[in-house]
Amino acid sequence: MGWLSLAIWTPIVFGVVLLAFGRESQAQMVRWLALIGSIISFIVTLPLYTGFKLGTAAMQFVEKSPWIERFNVNYHLGVDGISVWFVLLTAFITVIVVIAAWEVIERKVNQYMAAFLILSGLMIGVFSALDGLLFYVFFEATLIPMYLIIGIWGGPNKIYAAFKFFLYTLLGSLLTLVAFIYLYTRSGGSFDILTWHALPLSGTAQTLIFFALFAAFAVKVPMWPVHTWLPDVHVEAPTGGSAVLAAIMLKLGAYGFLRFSLPITPDASQEWSGLMITLSLVAVIYVGLVALVQQDMKKLVAYSSVAHMGFVTLGFFLFNDLGIAGGIVQMIAHGFVSGAMFLCIGVLYDRVHSREISAYGGVATTMPRFTVFALLFFMANCGLPGTAGFVGEWMVILGAVQANFWIGLLAATALISGAAYTLWMFKRIYFGPVTNDNVRGLTDINSREFFMLSLLALAVLGMGINPKPFTDVMDASVANLIKQVSVSKLN
């Protein structure tokens, strides 16, 4: 079994095993087994980085074996410089989420931990699949564990949020399946994604495929105006669900644009780039302003995620190396920062049981150690130089200026609104006098929470201070993608 198969199936196997331990008396054993499973799952992804060959855009760690032979469907896996980091990010965030849930989840612990481990394996499958049908199966299967996580362990309106999440993402994906079947017939009966990259298509066919793919990927990112499901889901989801949703699941849609939309429909991508840039700028500017008026911490960070992901799609459709590489770096950085932001909200919610910003004030007085971590993550969310949040946004803005000065200027204004809503929220929660007895009685973070936040802090600072290891891996693949998009495929 290859490294990618191990990365996919190790967490899934551990997840299935956990389902066998259903008794409440076994909860502590379940937690340790989940932690061991998540750590082993992360360890088996490390050779993907240590053994990765730089300077080539070819797929690496390729595995291929027949799956449904009658329809030429293969179990075909591989990663390049674009996808390899997301495999590692998924496994890393899963370890963090298991640690975060240690004392918080008290009922159906085995099912909760199993859902996250299985979800981790399925998401790694999305980033690794080189067969169209295999990609689609993994892409859709990720909905099931997340639907259960929201619907079982969520807030008061969890059923509504779970249905909204499922329906929005499923309806968009059905058009993608139609596009895949069309590409299968046009390519002479092949689901091989790399074969689809080389397939000549008419302008009309490219446009129809582009928008069929857009239906699934834009909802998943989510782009404005199909972003309305995200705040509702974040508010109702448990802390771990919000962290994984923001850190990884939003990246599945953005990854789809890179793996499918740009290389398969380059002419349509060029033709409709104006629309994509406009929608991205609306997300970056308008949704950032919407975040300013939120009173719920989770809702504010959810709208902040839409604005930050707007930078990602903006970078992709600039069609230059700074823009696309910046978008990918922003995806990784947003994974660290947004995950950390939601986990910080979880730390406060576990103690006070309120997400309302007005329920806090003066937290820095009672939780000084926690406030230091929160300040770092809030500053990274603003795009402070030296943190992961700065690198991707700065690259995208430079790429935008390279393409068109006014696009770059509009994108840069988002840094102002981002700093405004982030710092205003920080001021109201952490600074000032202690406003109520709930805050007065707060206890600072324990060793488990300190360890969890320390891992994320190291990731945020490490990527911000030295982003070169990240960009070196993706350079050749980004250059190859730009080459694919710049060559017409009209037949």
N, C-alpha and C positions, 0 to 999 in steps of 0.2 A: 504494500500500500504506500502511495506517495505522500509527500508532506501535505499537499492540499487536501487529499482525502482524509488524512489524519486531522487536519485543522477543522474540516467540516463535521466529521462523524464522531470525533472524541467528545465534544460537548453534547451532541445529540444522544449518544449512548449513555453518558452520565445522567442526562436528563430523564431518559426512559427508566434507568435503574432507580432514580430517586422516587419515581411514581409508586414503586413497590413499598415504600416506607410511609404509610399513611397515618399511623397512630401518633397521637399528640406526645406520648412519652418518648418517641423517637426523634423529636424535633431538633434536639441538639446534635444528634448524630447526622441528621439530614443536612444541617448547616455546614458541618465539617466536611461531609462528603461533597457538597456543592462547591465549597471553597477549593478543595483538592482538585475536583473536576475542572473548575475554571482556571486554576493555576496550570494544571497539566495542558489544558487546551491552549493557554497562552504560550507555554514553553514550546509546543510543537509548531507554532507559527514563526518562532525566532529564526530557524534555518532559512526561511523564505527571504529574510533580510540579509543574514550573514552569507548566504550562498548566492545572492543575487549578482548577476554580471552587469556591470555598468557599461554604458556606451552602446547598447543594442536595444532596438525597439521590438525584437522578437519576443514571443511568448516564452516564458520559462516555467520550469517545474510542470511540464505538460503531461497529462494523463489522458489516455483515450481508450475506451473499450465499448463494444456494442451494447446498446440498451434496448431499443425497440427496432430490431433489424429490418422488419418489414417496411418501415417508413424512414429508414436510414437515420434514426435518432441515436446519438452516441452520448455516453457518459464522458464528456470532454471537458477537461479543466486546464487552466493555465493562468498565469498572471504576468503583467508587464509593469513598467514603471508607474503606470496610472493606478492600477488596482492593488498592488502589493501592500501599500501602506494601509489601505482600508481593512484588509484582512487582520493586520496587527492591531489596528485601532479597535476593531470589533471585539477581539479577544481580550484586550486590555480593559476596555470599559466594562466587559462582563465581570471580570474579577472585582472591579470597584463596586459594581452594583450588588454583587453577592455580599461583600463586606458591609455595604450601606444598609442592607436589609437584616443584618444579624440579630438585632434586638427589637427591631420595629415590627417585623411580620410575625404574628403569633398564631394565626390560624391558617390551616392548609399550607404549612411551610414547605412541604415536599412538592406540592403542585406549583407554588410560586417560584421556587428555585428551578424546578424542572422546566417551567415555561421560559425562563430567561436563558438557560443553557441550550435548549432546543432552538430558541430564536437566534442565539448566537451562531450556531452551526448553519442555520438556513441563510442568514445574512452573509456569512462567509461564502456560502454556495453561490449567492447572487454575484458577488465580486469575482468569483473564480470561473464561472460557467463560460464555456466557449461554444456551446450548442444552444441554439435559440430556444428550443423547447425546454431544455434543462434549466436555462435562465428563467423562463416563464414559470416553471413549476416552483423553483425556489422563491422567485419574486412574489408569487401569490401565496405561497405557504407561510411567508413571514407574517401575513395578516392574522393567521389563526392564533398563535401564542399571544400576540399583542392585543388582540380582541379579548382574549380571556383575561389577560393581566388587567386591562381597563375595566372589564365587565364584572370581575370578581372582587378585586382589591381596590377599586376606585372610590370616588367620593359619592355624595348623595345622588347626583345625576349621571352615574356611571353607565347605566344601560343606554341612555340617550347618546352619550358621548361615544360609546363603543359602536353603536349602530351607525352613527354619523361617520366615524373613522372608516368602518368596513365598507359602507356603501360608496362613499366618495372615491376611495382607492380602488375598489373592485370595478366600478362602472368605467373608469378611465382605462383600466387594464384590458377590458374586453376588446376594445378597438385595436390595441397592440397585438392581440392574438390574431386578429384578422390580417394585420400587416405582416406578421410572421408567416402566416399561411401563404400569403401572396408571394413573399420572398422565397419561400420553400418551392413553390411551383415554378417561379421564374428562374431559379438556380438549378433546375433539373432534378429536384428532389433532394435538396441538401438543407439541413438546419445549421450548418457550420457558419458561425458568425463571421469568421475571417473570409470565407467565400462570399458572403453577402457584401463585405466591404469592397470587393472588386467587381460587383455585379453592375453592368450598365443599365440605366433606367431612364425612361422619358421624363420630361419636366413635370407632366401631370402626375405620373406615378410617384415621383419624388415628393411632390407637394402633398399628395394624399397620405403617403407613408409618414412624412414629417409630422403632419397634424394628428395622425393616428397614434404615433409614438408620443407626441406632445401631450395627448389626453391623459396618458398614464404618468409620464415623468413630471409634468408640471404640477399635477395634484400632489405627487409625493414630495416635491421639493420643500414646501409648496410655493408656487408663484402666485402673485396677485393676478386675477381676482379669485382664484380657486383655493385660497388660503384659509377660508373661514372655519374649516373643521379643526384647525390646529389649536387655537386658543381654548376651545371647548374641551378638546381631548386632554390637553396639558393640565387644565384646572382639575379635571376629574381623575386623571391617572395617578397611581401611587408614585412616590418619588423615583423609584427605580425605573418605572415605566416611562416617566417624563425624561429621565436622563438618557435612556437608550433611544427613545424616539428622537430626541433632539440631536444626540451625538452620532447616531448611526443611521436610523431609518430614513431621515430626511436626505441622507447622502445617496440612497439607492436611486432616487429620481435623477439627481444631478449626474450620477455615474452613468445612468441610462443615456443621457444626452451625449456623453463622451464616447460610449461604446457603440451606440446605435445611430442616433440622429445625425451627428456630424460626419462620420465616415460613410454611412450608407446613403445619405441624401445630401451630398455636399452642395449641389446647386440650389436646392430648396432652402438649405440652411443659410446660404449667402443671400438668397432672395428675401427671406423672411427675417433676416438678422435685425432689421430696423424695428420690427414688431417686438422681437425678443429683448432687445436693448431697452425699448420703451417700457415694457412690462417690468423689467428688472429695475429700472430707475424709479418707477412708481413704487415698487416694493421697498427700495432703499430709502426713498424720501418720505412718501406718504405714510407707509406703515410705521416708519420711525416716529413720525409725529403722532400717530395713533397710540403708540407705546407711551408717549408722554402723559396721557390723561388716565392711564390705568391705575386702579386702586388695589388690584389683586397682584401680588408679587409674581405668581406663576403666569398670569396673563401678560404682564409686562415683559417677562423674559421670553414668552412664546412669540409675541409680536416682534421682539428684538431678534429672534431666530429667523423670522420671515425676512426682516431687513438685511441681516447678515447673509442669508442664502441668496438674496438679490444680487449681492456682490459676486457670488459664485457664477450665476447664470450670465451676468453682465460680462464677466471675464471670458467665459466660453465663446460668446458670440462677437468678440472683438477680432478673433482670428489672428492674433499675434502671440508670440511665445510668452510674453510677460502676462498677458491677459489669461491665457489658458492655464499656465503654470500657477499663476496667482490664485485662480479659482480653485485649483486642486489643493494648494497650500491652505487656502481659506476654509475648505471643507474639513481638512484634518484639524486645523486650529479651532474651528467652531465645535468640533467633536470634543476636544478637551475642555474648552471654556464653557460651552453651554451645559455640558454634563456637570461640570463643577458648580455652575450657578444653580442648577436645579437641586443638586445635592445639598448645597448651602441652605436653600429654602427648606429642604426636607429636615435639616438639623433644627431649624427654628420651629417648624411645624410640629415636629415630634414633641417639643417641649410646651408650646403654647396652644397648639391646635387651631391656629388661625393663619390664613394667607393674606389677610388685609394689612396693608402697609400701616394703616392708622392704629393697628393693635400693638405697634412696636414704638421704639424711641429710646435711645440711650443704651442700646445693647452692648456697645463698646465698654460701658462701665462694668457690666456683669459678666461679659464673655470676651475678655481682651485677646486671648489666644485665637479664638474663632474669628474675631474681627480682623486680625492680620491676614488670615487666609482669604476671608471674604473680600477684603480690600484689593488683594492681588487679582482675584478673579474678576471683580468689578472693573478694575483698571484694564485688564486684558480685554474685557468686553467693549471698553471704550476704544481699544486700539492703541494702547500706550506702547511706545517703542521699548523693546527689550522683553516684550511678552509675545506669545504666539498670535494674539489677536491683531497685532500690527502688521506682520509680515505679508499675509495674503492680501489684506485690504490695500496696503501700500503698492504691492505689485499690480493689482487690478487697476488702481488709479493711474499708475504710470502707463500701463497698457492702454487705458482709455484715453489719456492725453496723447499718446502716440497715434491712436486712431483718429481722435477728434477732440480738440481742446475743450469744447463745451460739454461733451459727455463726461470728460474727466472732472470738470469743474462741478457739474451736478452731482457726480458720485462722491466727490470730496465733501460736499455739504453734509452728507450723511454722518461724517465723523463728528460734526458739531451736534446734531440731534442725538447721536448715539451717546456722546458724553453727557448731554443734558439729561436724558431719561435715566441713564445708569447712575450718574452721580447724585441726582435728585432722590432716587430711591435709596441709595446708600445713606445719604444725609438723614432722611426721615426715619430709617430703621436703626442706624447705629450711633448717630451723633445726638447731641443735646442731652437734656436731663432725662432721667428715668421717669417714664410717664405713667406707669401702672404697676400693680402688684405682680402681674404675670412676669413682666420684664425684671422686676426687682428680685424675684425668686429664681431666676435662670441660673443654671449651673454650666460652667464652661465645658468644652468638648472633652470627651474621655479619650483614652489611648486608641481605641478602635477608630473613632472619627478623626483623630489627629493623623493616624497612619494613612487613612483613606484620602484625606485632603492633601497630605504631604506628597503622595504619589502624583496627584493631579497638578499640584504646584510645581513639582520637578518637571513634569511634561510641558507645562505652560511656559516656564522660564527657559527650559532647555531648547525648545523650538524657537522661542523668541530671540535668544542670544546667539544660537548657532543653527540657522535653518538649512545650512549647506547639505547635511546628510539627506534631508528630505528632498531638496531640489535636484541633487545629483542623481538620485534614483530615477526621477521622472523626466529628466531633460531629453533623453533620446526618444522616449515614447511621445512626448509633447511635440517634438520636432517632426516626428513621423505623422502624427495626427494633423498638424498644420499642412504638411505636404499632401495628405489625402484630401483635405477640405479644399485646397487650392486647385486641384485637378478636376476638371469637369467630367461627369460620368454620363452625360446625355448621349443617348444612342439614336 
